Amino acid sequence: MKQSTTYAGIPSEYGVLEQSKIVLLPVPYDGTSTWRKGADKGPEAFLHASENMELYDIETNSEVYKEGIYLADAITENSSPDAMVQKVEEQVLNYIKRNKFVTLFGGEHSISIGAIRAFNRSFENLTVVQIDAHADLRASYQGSKYNHACALYEANQTTNLIQVGIRSMDRIERAAMNEENVFFAHEIVNDAYWMDQAIENMTDNVYITIDLDGLDPSIVPATGTPEPGGLLWHETLDFLRSIFSEKNVVGFDIVELCPNPQDHASDFLAAKLYYKMLSYKFRRTDTDSEDGYAYDDEDPKSVSKFKDDDES
């Protein structure tokens, strides 16, 4: 992929690793998708859209890029699915150990396997919140346990997995589900309290993985496997805002943008969603200074258990 110099064209002083609180790791991988190809083009389209986005967020009255957003070199390992997963885990762990707020943009959903491994190694009692049309709970698919259809199988075994927006799955996946933590699309549409219940089921430390097909194809048509009946924009933001407000979000990824060269609306939504999530994470509170954010480098809940490790 063609790599931008800085995320969203921000001034270079806000894109230096040492001064940045945030790391953005692009992973343009599309090695196991089974229908519409093109998720490997997602990071480039996302970055291009980000360069055309206003950087002042009205809702939070903030310019979160001033916290520093380092655009890391893209992970281009594609020799095999397991090699890609291992490389993602290594790179994410490296930045976590440097006390960065690590974010990823894919790429297909299998990139999340390595990321979740790294966060699970780094933060105690981790919850993974999955917004997705698909369960992704197959133990293996087409001969690989690192297929995009298996993206959350391991997390379901090793973390507190909460699944939101699910509306497409194989019968075999139901046996693997913890249905108390599954919020099916057809159920939440008539449940005014589903967000409260989902947040109640979370532990303190939360990692969020968003497959863009979790949102409705009326607002995000450019995904590899669009499914009708997904979340809408403000509904999604309401849920995310509550998570960031009530829990310690330790990182997140956004995956499965499959850009359409004739329609850039999905690219722009992905760019806005990413920036909005950062704005929620670093949102000022009433007691913060005018130029400060709620995120605290020294708050024990804001850093990993590698805080005291050598950062060199």
N, C-alpha and C positions, 0 to 999 in steps of 0.2 A: 504494500500500500504506500501511497505518497504521504509522507509524514509532515505535518505542519510544524512550524518552528515553536510556537507556543499554543496552548489551548485557547481557542476562541480569539486568537490574535491579541491576547492581553499583553501589556507592556512587559518586556523581558525581565524586569526586576521582580515581577510577581510570578515568574515561571522558573525560578532557580530552585533546585532541589533542597539545598541547605536551608533556605528561608521559607519554603512552602510547607504548609500543614497538610496539604492534600496531594495525593499522587493519582494520576489517571493513567491506567495501563490498558492500551488497546490490544485486543487479541483477535486478529482477522482470520479466524479459523472456521472452515466449513467442510470438514473432512467426513462427516457421518450423516449429514442431512439426507432425508429420504424422499423429498418431493421437490419443492422449488429451491434451487440453488441460488446463492448470492449473498449469504450472511457474511462471507469474508469481505464483502464490499461495505458492510455496515459501518465499521469504525471510520473509514474515510468520509462517507456521506455524513455521518454524525459530526465529525470535526468540521467539515465544510459548512454545514448548517449552523454550527456553534459560532463560526466567524461572522455570521450575519444576524446575530441575536443581540438584543439590548442586554447589557450586563447589570442594569439596575433592576432589582426585583421589587415590584410595587408592594406586594403583600407583606414582606418582611422588612421593607424599607432598608435594604442592604445591597451592597456590592460584594458578594462573597468572594469574588476572584482576588480581592485584596488580602485575603488570608493566605494566598499563594497556592497555585495549582500547577504542579509539575507534570508535564506531559512526558511520560517515560517512553523509551523505545518500544515499538510494537513487538509482541512475542510472535515470531513467524515460524516457530517449530511446527512442522506438519508431516514429519516422516511417519508418524503413527499416532493414533489417538492417545495411547498411554504415555508416549513421549511428550505430547503437548500438555497433558494433565500434569506431568511431573514438572515441566518447565514453568507452568503457571504457578504451581505450589511454591516452587523455589523463589520465584520473583516476588510473589505476594509476601511470603514470609520475610524476605530481605527487607522490604519496605516497612512491614509491621515492626520489625526489630529496630527500625530507625524512628519509631513512634510517629509514623505518618498515617493519616486517614486514607486508606487505600480503596480505590474504586476501579472497576473494570468496565470496558465496553467491548462486546463481542460483535461478530462471531456467533456461532451456534451455542446452544445451552450447555454442551459438554464442557465448555471452558470453566463453568462454575464448579465442577468437581474438584479441581485443584485449588481454586480459591477457597472453597468451603473447608477443605482439609487444612489449609494454612491458618484460617481464622479459628478453626476448632482446636488446633494445637496451641493457639495464642491466647484465647479467652475462655474463661471458665464457664461451664454450664450454658453453652451457646444455643440460642434459638435461631433457626433459619426460617425466614418468611418468604414463601414462594408465591408470587403472583403470576398466574400461568393459565392457559386454556387446557393444558395437558398435564396429566399426573406425573409423567416421567419417572415411573417407579419400576420399570422392568429391571430385573437383575442383570440381564444381558439382551442384546439385540443385534441381529446380523453378525453374530460371533464375537461381539465386543461388549464388555461391561462399561466402556467409556463412550458409548453411543449417546447421541443427544436424547434418545428415548429413555436413557438410564440416568439422566443428569442428577436426579434427587434420590436415587435408590440408596446410595451410601449415606447421605445426610439423614435419611429416614432411620437408619440403623444407629447413627453415632451422635445425632443432635436432636433437639426438640423441633421437629419440622412442622410448620403450620402452612397449609396450602389454601390459597384463595383464588376463586374464579374458575375452578376446574369444571370442565364441561365436555371433555373428550378423553377416553381411556380404554384400555383393554380390560376385559373381565379379570384377567390374572392379577392386575395391579390392585384390585380391590382388597385382595387378601393381605397385601403388604401395608395397606393404609391404617393409620390411626385415625379413625373417622371422627373422633372428638376434636381433632385438630384440622379437619377438612371442611372448608366452607365452599360448597358447590355453588356454581353460578345460579342454578335454578332455585336454590334455597335462599340465597342472600337477597335476591330481588324482592322478596316479600318479608324480609326480616329486618326490622329497623334497628336491631341491637347486635347484629352480627359483628360489627367492628369492636364493640365493647367486649364481646366474648372472645374474639380473637386476641385482643391485647391482654385480656386476663389470662389467657393460656400461655403467654410468652414469659420467658425468664428475663432477667435484667439486660443481658448482653444479646443483641440482635444483629444478625446479618440478613440483608434483603437481597433477593435475586428476582429480577423482573424480566420475564419473557414478554416481549411486546405483544405477543398474541394473547396475553391475558387481558389486554384492553380490547374493546370492541373494534372490529374491522371498519366500522363507519368512521372511526377517527385514526386508526392505524391499519390501513390496508396492506402496507408493504412489509409483510412477514412471510416466512416460508410456509407456514400452515395456518392461515387465518381461520378462525372459528366464530360464528355468530354468537351473540349473547354475552359479550364481555363487559368489563368495567368501562365506565365513561370517565372523562377527564377530571371533573371536580369530585366525583366519587373516589377516584384513585387518590387525588391529593388530600381529601379529607382523611382517608385511611393512613396515608404516609405521614401527614402532619401529626396525627395522634401518636403514631409509633415514635417519631422523633421527639415528641414532647414528653412522652411517658417512659421511654426506654433509652438505653444507651446503645445507639446504633453504631456498630464498630466498623462497618464497611458495607458496600453494596456493589452489585453488578447489574447491567442492562444488556440484554442479549436479543438475538434473532431479528434485528433490523435487516430486511432484505430489500435494499433500495430500488425504487422504480425511477429510471432516468427521466421519465415524462411527468412525474408527480413527486415533488419534494416535501409534501405536507408531513409525511411520516418521519422523514429525516428531522424536520424542524420540531415535531412533537418530541422526538427522542432527545434532542438537544435541550429543549425547555424542561423536560422531565428531569434530566440529569442535573441541570443547574438549580432547579427548584429543590431537589433533594439536598444538594449542598447548602442551599439557603436555609432550609429547615435545620440541618445539622448545626450550623454555625449561627443560628438566629440569636439576635440580641434579646435579652430579657429587660424588664423594667428597671432592674437594679444594675445592669451593665452600664459601663461608660459609653459615651457617644460613639467611640470608634472601637469598642470591644464586642466580643461575641461570647455566647454562653459556653462554647467549647473551652475546656481548660486542660492544658497539657499536663498539669500536675494533679488533676483529679484522678484518684485511683481507678474510677470506673471508665475514664477516658483513655487509658493506656493499657497495653497488653502486659502479660506477665513477663515479657522480655524487657521491661522498662530499664532494668539495671544492667542489661547485657552491653557488651562492647559494641558501639555503633560504627566502628571504623570499617 
